[in-house]
Amino acid sequence: MSTPVLQATGLTRRFGGLTAVAGVDLSLALHEIHAVIGTNGAGKSTLINMLSGELPPSEGRLQLQGAT
């Protein structure tokens, strides 16, 4: 696997008492294609919003090209 461009460790997002995304670990390298699938309400949009920086995680860490 190539060096990760984007890496998520323990990514979690809570809205009050609801946990929308729980403990996601993800490593994305340049030129790789990934898909996020799941049922309605599974947290797909929340995950993408955290990965893009639109929504801060409640817990966990995101690194873009090694920088936090």
CYANA upper distance limits for C-alpha pairs under 8 A (distance plus 0.5 A):
  1 MET  CA     29 ALA  CA      8.10
  2 SER  CA     29 ALA  CA      6.22
  2 SER  CA     30 LEU  CA      7.92
  3 THR  CA     29 ALA  CA      6.47
  3 THR  CA     30 LEU  CA      8.43
  4 PRO  CA     27 SER  CA      6.24
  4 PRO  CA     28 LEU  CA      5.71
  4 PRO  CA     29 ALA  CA      4.81
  4 PRO  CA     30 LEU  CA      7.65
  4 PRO  CA     65 GLN  CA      7.44
  5 VAL  CA     27 SER  CA      8.18
  5 VAL  CA     28 LEU  CA      6.34
  5 VAL  CA     29 ALA  CA      5.59
  5 VAL  CA     30 LEU  CA      6.66
  5 VAL  CA     63 GLN  CA      8.46
  5 VAL  CA     64 LEU  CA      6.27
  5 VAL  CA     65 GLN  CA      5.18
  5 VAL  CA     66 GLY  CA      7.91
  6 LEU  CA     27 SER  CA      6.51
  6 LEU  CA     28 LEU  CA      5.68
  6 LEU  CA     29 ALA  CA      7.39
  6 LEU  CA     62 LEU  CA      7.78
  6 LEU  CA     63 GLN  CA      6.20
  6 LEU  CA     64 LEU  CA      5.16
  6 LEU  CA     65 GLN  CA      6.63
  6 LEU  CA     66 GLY  CA      8.32
  7 GLN  CA     25 ASP  CA      8.13
  7 GLN  CA     26 LEU  CA      6.17
  7 GLN  CA     27 SER  CA      4.96
  7 GLN  CA     28 LEU  CA      6.73
  7 GLN  CA     62 LEU  CA      6.27
  7 GLN  CA     63 GLN  CA      5.65
  7 GLN  CA     64 LEU  CA      7.11
  8 ALA  CA     24 VAL  CA      7.47
  8 ALA  CA     25 ASP  CA      5.74
  8 ALA  CA     26 LEU  CA      5.45
  8 ALA  CA     27 SER  CA      6.88
  8 ALA  CA     51 LEU  CA      8.37
  8 ALA  CA     60 GLY  CA      7.86
  8 ALA  CA     61 ARG  CA      6.26
  8 ALA  CA     62 LEU  CA      5.08
  8 ALA  CA     63 GLN  CA      6.98
  9 THR  CA     23 GLY  CA      7.81
  9 THR  CA     24 VAL  CA      6.84
  9 THR  CA     25 ASP  CA      5.01
  9 THR  CA     26 LEU  CA      7.13
  9 THR  CA     60 GLY  CA      6.07
  9 THR  CA     61 ARG  CA      5.75
  9 THR  CA     62 LEU  CA      7.07
 10 GLY  CA     22 ALA  CA      7.91
 10 GLY  CA     23 GLY  CA      4.51
 10 GLY  CA     24 VAL  CA      5.52
 10 GLY  CA     25 ASP  CA      5.98
 10 GLY  CA     59 GLU  CA      7.36
 10 GLY  CA     60 GLY  CA      4.92
 10 GLY  CA     61 ARG  CA      7.12
 11 LEU  CA     21 VAL  CA      7.68
 11 LEU  CA     22 ALA  CA      6.98
 11 LEU  CA     23 GLY  CA      5.32
 11 LEU  CA     24 VAL  CA      5.24
 11 LEU  CA     25 ASP  CA      7.09
 11 LEU  CA     57 PRO  CA      6.83
 11 LEU  CA     58 SER  CA      8.23
 11 LEU  CA     59 GLU  CA      6.31
 11 LEU  CA     60 GLY  CA      4.79
 11 LEU  CA     61 ARG  CA      6.77
 11 LEU  CA     62 LEU  CA      8.15
 12 THR  CA     19 THR  CA      8.03
 12 THR  CA     20 ALA  CA      8.08
 12 THR  CA     21 VAL  CA      5.48
 12 THR  CA     22 ALA  CA      4.97
 12 THR  CA     23 GLY  CA      5.63
 12 THR  CA     24 VAL  CA      7.22
 12 THR  CA     57 PRO  CA      6.22
 12 THR  CA     58 SER  CA      6.11
 12 THR  CA     59 GLU  CA      5.50
 12 THR  CA     60 GLY  CA      6.62
 13 ARG  CA     19 THR  CA      6.53
 13 ARG  CA     20 ALA  CA      6.22
 13 ARG  CA     21 VAL  CA      5.63
 13 ARG  CA     22 ALA  CA      7.18
 13 ARG  CA     46 THR  CA      8.18
 13 ARG  CA     56 PRO  CA      8.36
 13 ARG  CA     57 PRO  CA      5.58
 13 ARG  CA     58 SER  CA      5.23
 13 ARG  CA     59 GLU  CA      7.19
 14 ARG  CA     18 LEU  CA      6.08
 14 ARG  CA     19 THR  CA      4.83
 14 ARG  CA     20 ALA  CA      6.27
 14 ARG  CA     21 VAL  CA      7.66
 14 ARG  CA     58 SER  CA      6.60
 15 PHE  CA     19 THR  CA      6.87
 15 PHE  CA     20 ALA  CA      7.66
 20 ALA  CA     41 GLY  CA      8.47
 20 ALA  CA     42 ALA  CA      7.51
 20 ALA  CA     43 GLY  CA      5.64
 20 ALA  CA     46 THR  CA      7.56
 21 VAL  CA     42 ALA  CA      8.38
 21 VAL  CA     43 GLY  CA      6.12
 21 VAL  CA     46 THR  CA      7.63
 21 VAL  CA     47 LEU  CA      7.16
 23 GLY  CA     60 GLY  CA      7.85
 28 LEU  CA     32 GLU  CA      7.38
 36 VAL  CA     44 LYS  CA      6.95
 37 ILE  CA     44 LYS  CA      7.61
 38 GLY  CA     42 ALA  CA      6.35
 38 GLY  CA     44 LYS  CA      7.52
 43 GLY  CA     47 LEU  CA      6.57
 44 LYS  CA     48 ILE  CA      6.84
 45 SER  CA     49 ASN  CA      6.50
 46 THR  CA     50 MET  CA      6.72
 46 THR  CA     55 LEU  CA      8.09
 47 LEU  CA     51 LEU  CA      6.71
 48 ILE  CA     52 SER  CA      6.60
 49 ASN  CA     53 GLY  CA      6.73
 49 ASN  CA     54 GLU  CA      5.54
 49 ASN  CA     55 LEU  CA      5.86
 50 MET  CA     54 GLU  CA      6.39
 50 MET  CA     55 LEU  CA      5.22
 50 MET  CA     56 PRO  CA      6.26
 50 MET  CA     57 PRO  CA      6.67
 51 LEU  CA     62 LEU  CA      7.98
 57 PRO  CA     61 ARG  CA      8.31
 61 ARG  CA     68 THR  CA      7.83
 62 LEU  CA     68 THR  CA      6.51
 63 GLN  CA     67 ALA  CA      5.67
 63 GLN  CA     68 THR  CA      4.99
 64 LEU  CA     68 THR  CA      6.99
